[in-house]
Each structure stands twice: as structure tokens, then as C-alpha cells.
Amino acid sequence: MNYRLLAPCPRLCCVRRSREKSKVPRGRKNNRNGNNNGRRHATQQSVDQAVKSICDIMRRGNCAGAMQYVPELSWILFLRILDEKEYREEQEAEALGVPFRPSLDSPYRWRDWASPPEALADGQANKRVELQNAPPNSLFNFINTDLLPHLRGLKTRPDATARQKVISEIMTGVERVRIDTERNFLDVLDKVHQLSSDAIDPTHVFTLSQVYEGLLLKMGEKGNDGGQFFTPRQVIKAMVRVIDPNVDETVYDPGCGTGGFLAQSFEHIKDGLGNDATAEQVETLKERTFWGREKDNLAYPMAIANLVLHGIDKPNLWHGNTLTGMEVYGGLFDGAPQTFDVILTNPPFGGKEGKEAQTNFDYRTSATQVLFLQHVIRSLREGGRCGIVLDEGLLFRTNQDAFTKTKRKLLDECDLWCVVSLPAGVFTAAGAGVKTNLLFFTKGRPTQRIWYYDLTDIKVRKKTPLTLKHFEDFMRLVPRRADSELSWTVDLGTLTKPLNFGPADQDASDDEERLMDVISFFVTHPQSAMQE
């Protein structure tokens, strides 16, 4: 099986690709970087400016906000990189004398309908030229009535490859071109053609995956609905470092949004392996390590694109409702394990579920996060590790049986060894004033002691966002779970009767300074104080 999809992973490559040879591929013009634009983007600023110029065209072309232009740019960028990747693979196969089966045939390849004419060899056929010389709107008609239906239908073929299924799922929500005019659309195509993996200087650390994550960040900004499935990257990085997934473990996110936890876990494991990875480890990491579920029709294809751009050749993502089990498409989730070694997730805040979801769980409630927590505990293998974002309402609410019993299940079946209290404003898209915590636990042994770390004094605003630097002290202390001015440990027996997770009852022998910490906690955690 050949599951190699799009973005190669430079640190994990075990064989020098034939694309490094000096010969010029047939049918392409020779130039300095093999990307038909004669220049490289040598700085992050250069790449950002190129992306901004593309977004500017899209904004003037009927894609006013990030929620419109990011999904549109996602599928365009994906098809460009797909064509570049498959062209290279075809050349490599030819050099080795082995057969190659392309995912797309003419005229559905980027080189046929999107490549600018000047990028092609003299006399090479080009669907784009034909469409531009045809009556007005011929290009849009081809894309909307021929290309897009063809791409969406690839997964229905009896012999569909894993790559073809991925293509279909990325295109699943693309019904038509959003950009208003063919001229604006052609301008976007030309700029995207220039902005490819070859156009970015490989001696620099930034990649197209970082470019894409920058676009996703715009969707998560305050005022954009995309915040509902977006977790700040600094929070993700800190959680991944604490959980520390390994190459021989499965990593799962039951509500993966745009794939942030899975993508960052891939980068974390890849960096840990360095250049010493075996071919078997590379294959495992790219094909059988990362698993996720997502309900949102917009987030799901962007998650696939995000993982592919990071280098995950086989994104094992399931499209549907995690809690009800109602499936939209599960073709990429074949062979999924029943339980996972690592779970990293940020379930939706404040959601309400119907009876279809509630009947699947022991403790029934309409609260989405409570059901997600039960799903996580069920999906974690014995000895498995979890990092999860939960809003404070779930931790302190005691007036509903399902909340209390779910928390009791967590404490009885898992070792909840760490709770991090985040500052207000980290998840502004979830609603003003929503207070959140990070929970870390290991399944298979009951909780005895909980180590708390308090970050609530940090003031998070648009111009002063939460950064990875804010987690430095936490990351320094967490291996030893050491006490400090901002951290302390509580025995399970000292927790209050309603199972509040706030450290309300510290040891009576603590000194005055520690007592002030407790008082400070109640000031910043009024819900906990009301329970006392």
C-alpha cells in the first residue's frame, strides 16, 4: 500500500528523494527553484506577505471574513500541493522503472486547469488556456459542474485509494467557488501556484503547515465563529509536552476541530525522533498513530488538510457526532482501536445534547462536556494518559447527579494528578467570562493526590495573549509536582464533600503565606467559594 500523501517530513525521510537530482522534469520549464516562479521566500515575513496578498484578493472577491476565505484557500492550496507531490512521485517512479497510479487524471490535475500558461513547456496542453478563451464563466462552469463533483465522488469508487478518499473528504463541503469573478479567482490561482513547498526556502524552519495554522488562527480570533473549534496553540503545546506522546502510542482527539492537538503531537514525536527514526517508525507515525473525530462540516475537511500539510500521510479522521455515534463518513477511520494510549482534547463548551447522545452513557445529562468526559474515560486504555480542557462550571457544579457521578468516576478509575487553572479570557470565543482548567490524568488507578497550578493572575487580552513563556514555571515544576507560590498538592481525603476540584481545604498546618494562597484562590474562583 502507498499511503504517502502530500507533505514530506524532512526530518523523517530515510531515503534521498530523486527530486533532489539535477535533471529538469519533462514538461516543466527550468528555473532556479523548480516551482516556475524563479524566486524563493527566504523569510517568514516574505511568506506571510505572500499569504496576505492572496487573502486580500479573496476579501475583495466575496470572501470578506476569515470564515469565508480560509476554507476557500484551504482546498485551493491543497490541490496545488497535491499536484506538485504527485508529479514528483511520478518522476521518481519513472526513474526507478516502477508503475505509478495517479490520484487524478487529466483534466482534473492542478497542472491542467490552474497552472498559469507561462509555467508550462511550449506546446503543452492546458485546460486553463482553453477555458480562458471560451465564453465568459467557462472556468467557473468547469470547476462547479465538473471538477468539484469529480473530486467529491472519488471516495465512492470501489477501488478508491486512501489518498483519493482524503481528497474527497477535503472537498466534501466545497459545492462551488466562493470568489466572485474569474479574474479574481485566476489571480488567486497564480499566487497559490507560486506559494508551494518548493517556493519556501528549506533552510528555514517555517513550513506551509505553519502558514496554514496561521490562517486557522484567524478563524479562532474573537468575533469569528471559528473559535468554537479552535484551541490556542500555546495551550496545545503545553499540554502535549506534559503528556509526552511517543511513536509507539496511539493519539486520539474525540472532538478534534481543525486538528491542532493531533498536528502538534506529530511535531512533538517527530522532533523527539530526530534523524534516528527507522522506516517502520516513520510508517507507523504517518499512518497508524493519529485518530480523531469531528462533527462540524467546516472544521472536518480543514483538519484533514492541516494534518496532511504537517506530514501525516493517513489522517484517520471520522466525520460524525462522537456522542451519538451518528456517522457522516467513516472511511478514513477503518481499523481504529477501541481504546487509545493518549487522548488530548478540548470538548465544546456549553453544548446541549439530546436523548440520542444521552442514552449512550451511564450518567445522562444534556451537558456536552460531561458526556465527552465519560467518552474519554471509556476510550482511554488502562495506563493511558489524557490531557483535557474543561470549563470551571463542570468542575464545580454539584446540583446535577450526572456531574457528581462523572467526577466520581474520574477519581475512582483514573489518577487525576494535575489541575491547571487558566486565566480568564484564554477562550474568548467560548463566551465572555468562561473560566477554564486543564486536567491531566492516567487511567487504571484511583486518585490519591492532586497537584494544582494557578495561572489566574495572568491578564489575557488581545494585545497581551497567553504565550508559551507563561507556562515555563509550570513546565519546570510539573515533573516533580513541586510546591511553590503558585502550586500545591492536596490529598483526595481533604477535598470537600461535593467533589469540588478547587484546593479549598489545604492542610491546617500550612503557614500564613499558604493560607493567603487559599484566600486568593477563592477570590479568583467565586463558584468554589459559594459551595462552601
C-alpha positions as CSV (number, residue, x, y, z in Angstrom):
1,M,0.0,0.0,0.0
2,N,1.2,3.5,-0.8
3,Y,-0.3,6.0,1.7
4,R,2.2,8.7,1.1
5,L,0.0,11.7,0.5
6,L,1.3,15.2,0.4
7,A,3.8,16.8,2.7
8,P,7.1,15.0,3.1
9,C,8.6,15.1,6.6
10,P,12.2,16.2,6.1
11,R,13.4,15.0,9.5
12,L,11.9,11.6,9.0
13,C,13.0,10.9,5.4
14,C,15.1,7.8,5.3
15,V,15.8,7.9,1.5
16,R,17.0,10.8,-0.5
17,R,14.3,11.6,-3.0
18,S,15.1,11.6,-6.7
19,R,13.7,15.1,-6.8
20,E,17.0,16.2,-5.4
21,K,18.6,15.2,-8.7
22,S,19.6,18.0,-11.1
23,K,17.7,16.9,-14.1
24,V,14.7,19.1,-15.2
25,P,11.4,17.2,-15.1
26,R,9.8,16.8,-18.5
27,G,7.1,19.3,-19.5
28,R,8.3,21.9,-17.0
29,K,10.4,25.0,-17.5
30,N,13.7,25.2,-15.9
31,N,14.1,27.8,-13.2
32,R,16.0,28.3,-10.0
33,N,13.7,26.6,-7.6
34,G,11.7,24.1,-9.7
35,N,8.5,26.0,-8.9
36,N,8.1,28.1,-12.0
37,N,8.3,31.4,-10.3
38,G,12.1,32.0,-10.2
39,R,12.4,33.0,-6.6
40,R,12.2,31.7,-3.1
41,H,10.6,33.0,0.0
42,A,13.6,33.3,2.3
43,T,11.9,34.8,5.4
44,Q,8.8,34.3,7.4
45,Q,7.8,37.9,6.6
46,S,8.1,37.1,2.9
47,V,5.8,34.1,3.2
48,D,3.3,36.0,5.4
49,Q,3.2,38.8,2.9
50,A,2.5,36.3,0.1
51,V,-0.3,34.8,2.0
52,K,-1.7,38.2,2.9
53,S,-1.8,39.2,-0.7
54,I,-3.8,36.1,-1.5
55,C,-6.2,36.8,1.3
56,D,-6.6,40.4,0.1
57,I,-7.7,39.3,-3.3
58,M,-10.2,36.9,-1.7
59,R,-11.6,39.5,0.6
60,R,-12.3,41.8,-2.3
61,G,-13.8,38.8,-4.1
62,N,-16.8,38.0,-1.9
63,C,-14.8,36.3,0.9
64,A,-14.9,39.1,3.4
65,G,-14.0,37.3,6.6
66,A,-11.7,34.5,7.7
67,M,-14.7,32.2,8.0
68,Q,-15.1,32.6,4.2
69,Y,-11.6,32.9,2.8
70,V,-9.8,30.3,4.9
71,P,-11.9,27.3,3.8
72,E,-11.7,28.6,0.2
73,L,-8.0,28.9,0.3
74,S,-7.7,25.5,2.0
75,W,-8.9,23.4,-0.9
76,I,-7.1,25.5,-3.5
77,L,-3.8,25.2,-1.6
78,F,-4.4,21.5,-1.1
79,L,-4.9,20.8,-4.8
80,R,-1.8,22.8,-5.7
81,I,0.4,20.8,-3.3
82,L,-1.2,17.5,-4.3
83,D,-0.3,18.0,-7.9
84,E,3.2,19.0,-7.1
85,K,3.6,15.9,-4.8
86,E,2.2,13.5,-7.4
87,Y,4.3,15.0,-10.2
88,R,7.4,14.3,-8.2
89,E,6.3,10.8,-7.3
90,E,5.6,10.1,-11.0
91,Q,9.1,11.2,-11.9
92,E,10.6,9.1,-9.1
93,A,8.6,6.0,-10.2
94,E,9.7,6.5,-13.8
95,A,13.3,6.8,-12.8
96,L,13.0,3.5,-10.8
97,G,11.0,1.8,-13.5
98,V,8.0,1.1,-11.3
99,P,4.4,1.7,-12.0
100,F,2.7,4.8,-10.6
101,R,-1.1,5.3,-10.2
102,P,-2.0,9.0,-10.0
103,S,-4.9,10.0,-7.8
104,L,-6.2,12.4,-10.5
105,D,-6.1,12.2,-14.3
106,S,-6.3,15.0,-16.9
107,P,-8.1,17.4,-16.9
108,Y,-8.6,17.3,-13.1
109,R,-5.0,17.9,-12.1
110,W,-3.9,21.4,-11.0
111,R,-1.4,21.5,-13.9
112,D,-4.3,21.1,-16.3
113,W,-6.8,23.7,-15.1
114,A,-5.0,26.0,-12.7
115,S,-1.3,26.3,-13.7
116,P,-0.5,29.7,-15.4
117,P,0.3,29.1,-19.0
118,E,3.8,30.5,-18.6
119,A,4.6,27.7,-16.2
120,L,4.2,25.1,-18.8
121,A,6.5,23.9,-21.6
122,D,5.9,25.1,-25.1
123,G,3.1,23.3,-26.8
124,Q,1.9,21.5,-23.6
125,A,-1.8,21.3,-23.5
126,N,-3.5,23.4,-20.8
127,K,-7.2,23.2,-19.9
128,R,-7.0,26.7,-18.3
129,V,-6.0,28.3,-21.7
130,E,-8.9,26.6,-23.3
131,L,-11.3,27.8,-20.6
132,Q,-10.0,31.4,-20.7
133,N,-10.5,31.5,-24.5
134,A,-14.0,30.2,-24.1
135,P,-17.2,32.2,-23.4
136,P,-17.3,34.1,-20.0
137,N,-17.8,31.9,-16.9
138,S,-16.5,28.8,-18.6
139,L,-13.8,28.3,-15.9
140,F,-16.4,28.6,-13.1
141,N,-18.7,26.2,-15.0
142,F,-15.9,23.6,-15.4
143,I,-15.0,23.8,-11.7
144,N,-18.5,23.9,-10.3
145,T,-20.1,21.3,-12.5
146,D,-17.2,19.0,-13.4
147,L,-14.1,19.3,-11.3
148,L,-15.7,19.6,-7.8
149,P,-18.3,16.8,-8.3
150,H,-15.5,14.6,-9.7
151,L,-13.3,15.2,-6.6
152,R,-16.1,14.7,-4.1
153,G,-17.0,11.4,-5.8
154,L,-13.6,9.8,-5.7
155,K,-14.3,8.0,-2.4
156,T,-17.3,6.2,-3.9
157,R,-15.1,4.2,-6.3
158,P,-14.8,0.5,-5.4
159,D,-11.0,0.7,-5.9
160,A,-10.6,4.2,-4.3
161,T,-7.2,4.6,-2.7
162,A,-6.6,6.1,0.7
163,R,-5.3,9.3,-1.0
164,Q,-8.5,9.5,-3.1
165,K,-10.6,9.2,0.0
166,V,-8.7,12.0,1.6
167,I,-9.1,14.2,-1.5
168,S,-12.9,13.6,-1.4
169,E,-13.2,14.4,2.3
170,I,-11.3,17.6,2.0
171,M,-13.6,18.6,-0.9
172,T,-16.7,17.3,0.8
173,G,-18.1,20.7,1.7
174,V,-17.0,22.6,-1.4
175,E,-20.1,23.0,-3.6
176,R,-18.9,25.9,-5.7
177,V,-16.3,28.6,-6.0
178,R,-17.0,31.4,-3.5
179,I,-14.8,34.0,-5.2
180,D,-17.0,36.4,-7.2
181,T,-15.2,36.8,-10.6
182,E,-13.0,34.6,-12.7
183,R,-10.4,37.4,-12.8
184,N,-10.0,37.4,-9.0
185,F,-10.0,33.6,-9.0
186,L,-7.3,33.4,-11.6
187,D,-5.2,35.9,-9.6
188,V,-5.5,33.7,-6.5
189,L,-4.6,30.6,-8.6
190,D,-1.4,32.3,-9.8
191,K,-0.3,33.4,-6.4
192,V,-1.0,30.0,-4.8
193,H,0.9,28.4,-7.7
194,Q,3.9,30.4,-6.6
195,L,3.4,29.7,-2.9
196,S,4.3,26.0,-2.7
197,S,6.7,23.8,-0.8
198,D,9.4,24.5,-3.3
199,A,8.9,28.2,-3.1
200,I,9.8,28.3,0.6
201,D,13.5,28.2,1.5
202,P,14.1,24.8,3.1
203,T,16.9,26.2,5.2
204,H,14.4,28.0,7.4
205,V,12.2,26.3,10.0
206,F,8.8,27.6,8.9
207,T,6.7,25.5,6.6
208,L,3.4,25.6,4.7
209,S,1.9,23.8,7.7
210,Q,2.8,26.9,9.8
211,V,1.4,29.2,7.1
212,Y,-1.9,27.2,7.2
213,E,-2.0,27.2,11.0
214,G,-1.7,31.0,10.8
215,L,-4.8,31.1,8.7
216,L,-6.6,28.8,11.1
217,L,-5.6,31.2,13.9
218,K,-7.6,34.0,12.1
219,M,-10.7,31.8,12.3
220,G,-10.2,31.5,16.0
221,E,-10.0,35.2,16.7
222,K,-12.7,36.9,18.7
223,G,-15.7,37.8,16.6
224,N,-15.2,34.7,14.3
225,D,-17.4,31.7,14.8
226,G,-14.4,29.5,14.2
227,G,-13.3,29.9,17.8
228,Q,-15.7,27.1,18.7
229,F,-13.3,24.5,17.3
230,F,-10.0,26.3,17.8
231,T,-7.7,25.9,20.8
232,P,-4.9,28.4,21.3
233,R,-1.7,26.9,20.1
234,Q,0.2,27.8,23.3
235,V,-2.2,25.7,25.4
236,I,-1.9,22.8,22.9
237,K,1.9,22.9,23.0
238,A,2.0,22.9,26.8
239,M,-0.5,20.0,27.1
240,V,1.4,17.9,24.5
241,R,4.6,18.5,26.3
242,V,3.1,17.3,29.6
243,I,1.5,14.2,28.2
244,D,4.6,13.5,26.0
245,P,3.2,11.0,23.4
246,N,5.6,8.5,21.9
247,V,6.0,7.0,18.4
248,D,4.6,3.6,19.5
249,E,1.4,5.0,21.0
250,T,-1.9,5.9,19.5
251,V,-3.1,9.5,19.9
252,Y,-6.8,10.4,19.9
253,D,-8.9,13.5,19.9
254,P,-12.7,12.8,20.0
255,G,-13.5,16.5,19.1
256,C,-10.5,17.4,17.0
257,G,-11.7,20.7,15.5
258,T,-9.1,21.7,12.9
259,G,-6.7,19.0,14.2
260,G,-4.4,21.1,16.5
261,F,-3.7,18.5,19.1
262,L,-3.0,15.8,16.6
263,A,-0.7,18.0,14.5
264,Q,1.2,19.2,17.5
265,S,1.6,15.7,18.8
266,F,3.0,14.7,15.4
267,E,5.6,17.5,15.6
268,H,6.4,16.6,19.2
269,I,7.1,13.0,18.4
270,K,8.9,13.8,15.2
271,D,11.2,16.2,17.0
272,G,11.9,13.6,19.6
273,L,12.9,11.0,16.9
274,G,15.2,13.4,15.1
275,N,17.1,11.7,12.3
276,D,17.3,8.4,14.0
277,A,13.8,7.1,13.1
278,T,13.6,3.7,11.5
279,A,11.5,3.2,8.3
280,E,8.9,1.3,10.4
281,Q,8.6,4.1,12.9
282,V,8.1,6.6,10.1
283,E,5.4,4.5,8.6
284,T,3.7,4.0,11.9
285,L,3.8,7.7,12.8
286,K,2.4,8.8,9.5
287,E,-0.3,6.2,9.1
288,R,-1.4,4.5,12.3
289,T,-0.7,6.9,15.2
290,F,-3.2,9.7,15.0
291,W,-7.0,9.3,15.3
292,G,-9.8,11.8,15.6
293,R,-13.5,12.6,15.3
294,E,-15.2,15.8,14.3
295,K,-18.8,16.7,13.7
296,D,-18.5,20.2,12.2
297,N,-18.8,20.1,8.4
298,L,-16.4,23.1,8.1
299,A,-13.8,22.0,10.6
300,Y,-13.6,18.4,9.5
301,P,-12.0,18.9,6.0
302,M,-9.7,21.6,7.3
303,A,-8.5,19.2,10.0
304,I,-7.6,16.7,7.2
305,A,-5.8,19.4,5.2
306,N,-4.0,20.5,8.4
307,L,-2.7,17.1,9.2
308,V,-1.7,16.3,5.6
309,L,0.3,19.6,5.4
310,H,2.1,18.6,8.6
311,G,3.2,15.3,7.1
312,I,0.6,12.9,8.4
313,D,0.1,10.7,5.3
314,K,-3.0,8.9,6.5
315,P,-5.2,11.2,8.7
316,N,-7.5,8.7,10.5
317,L,-10.4,11.1,11.0
318,W,-14.1,10.1,11.5
319,H,-16.8,12.6,10.4
320,G,-19.9,12.5,12.6
321,N,-21.3,13.0,16.1
322,T,-18.9,11.5,18.6
323,L,-21.6,11.3,21.3
324,T,-24.5,9.9,19.3
325,G,-22.3,7.7,17.1
326,M,-24.2,9.0,14.0
327,E,-21.7,8.8,11.1
328,V,-21.4,11.1,8.1
329,Y,-18.3,9.3,6.8
330,G,-16.0,6.8,8.4
331,G,-13.9,5.6,5.5
332,L,-10.7,7.1,6.9
333,F,-11.3,5.6,10.4
334,D,-11.1,2.0,9.3
335,G,-9.0,-0.1,11.7
336,A,-9.4,2.3,14.6
337,P,-8.6,0.7,18.0
338,Q,-11.3,0.6,20.7
339,T,-9.1,2.3,23.2
340,F,-6.1,4.7,22.9
341,D,-2.8,5.3,24.6
342,V,-3.1,9.1,24.6
343,I,-6.1,11.4,24.5
344,L,-5.7,15.2,24.1
345,T,-8.9,17.2,23.6
346,N,-10.8,20.3,24.2
347,P,-14.6,19.4,24.1
348,P,-17.1,22.1,23.1
349,F,-18.1,24.5,25.9
350,G,-21.8,24.9,26.9
351,G,-23.2,22.4,24.3
352,K,-26.6,20.7,24.8
353,E,-27.2,17.1,23.7
354,G,-30.4,15.3,23.1
355,K,-31.6,11.8,24.1
356,E,-29.8,10.2,21.1
357,A,-26.5,11.1,22.8
358,Q,-27.5,10.6,26.4
359,T,-28.6,7.0,26.0
360,N,-25.1,6.0,25.1
361,F,-23.7,6.9,28.6
362,D,-24.1,5.7,32.2
363,Y,-24.8,9.2,33.6
364,R,-27.2,11.0,31.4
365,T,-27.2,14.8,31.0
366,S,-27.6,17.3,28.2
367,A,-24.3,18.9,29.1
368,T,-21.9,18.1,26.2
369,Q,-18.7,18.3,28.2
370,V,-19.9,15.8,30.9
371,L,-20.7,13.3,28.2
372,F,-17.4,13.9,26.5
373,L,-15.6,13.3,29.7
374,Q,-17.4,9.9,30.1
375,H,-16.4,9.1,26.5
376,V,-12.8,10.0,27.2
377,I,-12.6,7.8,30.2
378,R,-14.2,4.9,28.3
379,S,-11.8,5.4,25.3
380,L,-8.6,5.5,27.3
381,R,-6.8,2.3,27.7
382,E,-5.5,1.1,31.1
383,G,-2.4,3.0,31.8
384,G,-3.3,5.6,29.1
385,R,-2.8,9.3,29.6
386,C,-5.1,12.2,29.0
387,G,-4.9,16.0,28.9
388,I,-8.3,17.7,28.6
389,V,-9.6,21.3,28.7
390,L,-12.8,21.7,30.8
391,D,-14.7,24.7,31.8
392,E,-15.0,25.5,35.5
393,G,-18.7,25.0,35.5
394,L,-18.3,21.3,35.1
395,L,-15.7,21.1,37.9
396,F,-17.8,22.9,40.5
397,R,-21.4,22.2,39.6
398,T,-23.0,19.9,42.2
399,N,-26.7,20.3,41.6
400,Q,-27.0,17.6,39.0
401,D,-26.4,14.0,39.6
402,A,-24.6,13.3,36.3
403,F,-22.0,15.9,37.1
404,T,-21.1,14.5,40.5
405,K,-21.1,10.9,39.4
406,T,-19.0,11.6,36.3
407,K,-16.4,13.3,38.5
408,R,-16.5,10.4,41.0
409,K,-16.0,8.0,38.1
410,L,-12.9,10.1,37.1
411,L,-11.5,10.0,40.6
412,D,-12.2,6.3,41.1
413,E,-11.0,5.0,37.7
414,C,-8.2,7.5,37.0
415,D,-5.4,9.2,38.8
416,L,-6.3,12.9,38.3
417,W,-2.8,14.1,39.2
418,C,-2.8,17.6,37.9
419,V,-5.2,20.6,37.5
420,V,-4.1,23.8,36.0
421,S,-6.3,26.9,36.4
422,L,-6.1,29.1,33.3
423,P,-6.6,32.8,33.3
424,A,-9.8,34.3,32.2
425,G,-10.0,35.3,28.5
426,V,-8.0,32.4,27.1
427,F,-11.1,31.0,25.3
428,T,-12.8,34.3,24.4
429,A,-14.7,32.6,21.5
430,A,-16.4,30.3,24.0
431,G,-18.1,33.3,25.6
432,A,-17.2,36.2,27.9
433,G,-16.1,35.2,31.3
434,V,-15.8,31.5,30.7
435,K,-13.1,30.1,33.1
436,T,-11.2,27.0,32.1
437,N,-8.9,24.4,33.6
438,L,-6.5,21.8,32.2
439,L,-6.9,18.3,33.7
440,F,-4.2,15.6,33.4
441,F,-4.9,12.1,34.4
442,T,-3.8,8.5,34.0
443,K,-6.4,5.6,33.8
444,G,-6.0,2.5,35.9
445,R,-5.5,3.7,39.4
446,P,-7.7,5.9,41.7
447,T,-6.8,9.4,42.5
448,Q,-5.0,10.0,45.8
449,R,-3.3,13.4,45.4
450,I,-3.9,16.3,43.1
451,W,-1.3,18.8,42.2
452,Y,-2.6,22.3,41.4
453,Y,-1.0,25.1,39.5
454,D,-2.6,28.5,39.3
455,L,-2.2,30.8,36.3
456,T,-5.2,33.0,37.0
457,D,-3.2,36.1,37.8
458,I,-2.2,36.5,34.2
459,K,-4.1,39.2,32.3
460,V,-5.0,37.9,28.9
461,R,-6.0,40.5,26.3
462,K,-5.8,40.8,22.5
463,K,-2.5,42.7,22.7
464,T,-1.2,40.5,25.5
465,P,-2.2,37.0,24.7
466,L,-1.2,33.9,26.6
467,T,2.2,32.7,25.4
468,L,4.3,29.6,26.0
469,K,6.5,31.6,28.2
470,H,3.6,31.8,30.7
471,F,3.9,28.1,31.1
472,E,7.6,28.0,31.7
473,D,7.4,27.8,35.5
474,F,4.6,25.2,35.3
475,M,6.7,23.1,32.9
476,R,9.7,23.4,35.2
477,L,7.7,22.2,38.3
478,V,5.4,19.6,36.8
479,P,8.0,16.7,36.6
480,R,8.4,16.8,40.4
481,R,5.0,18.3,41.1
482,A,6.7,20.6,43.4
483,D,5.1,23.2,45.7
484,S,5.6,26.9,45.0
485,E,3.9,30.2,45.4
486,L,1.6,29.1,42.5
487,S,1.4,25.4,43.1
488,W,0.4,23.0,45.9
489,T,-0.7,19.4,46.4
490,V,-4.0,18.2,48.0
491,D,-4.8,14.7,49.3
492,L,-8.0,13.3,48.0
493,G,-9.3,12.9,51.5
494,T,-9.2,16.7,52.1
495,L,-11.4,17.5,49.1
496,T,-14.8,18.9,50.0
497,K,-17.8,16.6,50.0
498,P,-19.4,17.8,46.8
499,L,-16.2,16.8,44.9
500,N,-15.1,20.4,44.1
501,F,-11.8,20.3,42.3
502,G,-10.6,23.6,43.8
503,P,-8.0,23.2,46.5
504,A,-10.3,24.6,49.2
505,D,-9.1,22.5,52.1
506,Q,-5.3,22.6,52.4
507,D,-3.5,21.3,55.4
508,A,-4.3,23.3,58.5
509,S,-0.6,23.4,59.4
510,D,0.2,25.5,56.3
511,D,1.8,28.8,57.1
512,E,0.2,32.2,56.7
513,E,1.5,32.6,53.2
514,R,-0.1,29.4,52.1
515,L,-3.3,30.4,53.7
516,M,-3.3,33.6,51.7
517,D,-2.9,31.5,48.6
518,V,-6.1,29.7,49.5
519,I,-7.9,33.0,50.1
520,S,-6.6,34.2,46.8
521,F,-8.0,31.1,45.2
522,F,-11.5,31.8,46.5
523,V,-11.2,35.4,45.2
524,T,-10.5,34.1,41.7
525,H,-12.9,31.1,42.0
526,P,-16.2,32.6,43.3
527,Q,-18.1,29.5,42.3
528,S,-16.0,27.4,44.6
529,A,-16.4,29.8,47.5
530,M,-20.2,29.7,47.1
531,Q,-20.1,25.9,47.6
532,E,-18.5,26.2,51.0
